[in-house]
Amino acid sequence: MGCLLPDSEWGPPKTLELRDPVVVSESRLFTFCVYQQLESCPQNYMIDPGSEIDLHQAKVEDFYNCYAIANVTYWAGVTRCDNCKIISPTVL
């Protein structure tokens, strides 16, 4: 499981007149739980041939959760809609 770490507000400009879709873009830290184990997380973890990263860890009870962290940039389409009909979890 992974998640984007919040560092600022996200979304279109704050205006009530916004109706047309816009594309927003931003860079954030993305963290991903690589695995859980009883020992400390290894360093120089191989993610691709020739690409090594250091894992960060958090001890939860008897286990160490090992996390990879990366800076990512992504784009998303957004719009504002009042009284919209939801036809599926991903479509308005």
N, C-alpha and C positions, 0 to 999 in steps of 0.2 A: 504494500500500500504506500502511496506517496501523496504529498500535498504541497501546495504553494504556501510559502510563509508570508503573511501580510506585512507590508511595511508602509502602505499609504492607501488612500481611498482609490477605488477602482470604478471606472464607468465613464459614461459620456459627460459632457459639460452639464453643469447644473442649470437647466433652464426648463420652464414649463412648456415652451413652444416646440421643443424637440419632438418630432414625429418620424422623420426619415431615419432609416437605419444608418448607423455609423460604424466604423471599424476603430477599435481602440487597441493599443499595443503597449506593452510594458515589460520590464525585466524584473524578475523576482528570484529569490532563492527557492529551489525545489528540493525537498528532502524525501528520501525513499528508504524504507526499512529493508535492508538486504537480507538479514536473517537474525535469529535469536539463538544464543548459545550459553553454556555455563561458564566459559572462559572469557577473558577480555577480547575485544574485537581486534583482528589482525590489522597491521598496517601494510602498505604496498599491495592492496587488494587489486587483482587483475579484473578489469571490466571488459576490455577488448584486448586482443593481442597488441602488446606495446603500450597499453594505457593503464597505468596504475593510479589508484587513489588511496588516500588515507580515510579510514572509516572512523566515524564518531560514535561514541557509545553512551547509553543510558542504562544504569542498572535498575531493573524492576524485580523486586523480590530476589530470587536466586539466579535470575537470568540477565544477560547483557543483550540489549537490543542494539544492533549494529546498523548505523545509518550512513548513507552516501548523500552528499549535499552538492548541488550544482547551481550555477547561475543560468537561468533560462529566459528567453524572450519569446513571447507568444502574442498572437493576434486573435481578437474575437469580435464578432458582429453583435452589436447591441442596438436596442431601440426602446422607446418608451411607449406603452400602450395602456389606455384606460378601458376597463370593461372588455378585455380580450377574451375570446373563447379558446380554451386550451383543448387541443385535439390529440395531443400525445405529450409525454413528459419532455420532449425536446422541441415541439413545434407549437407556436401560438397561431 
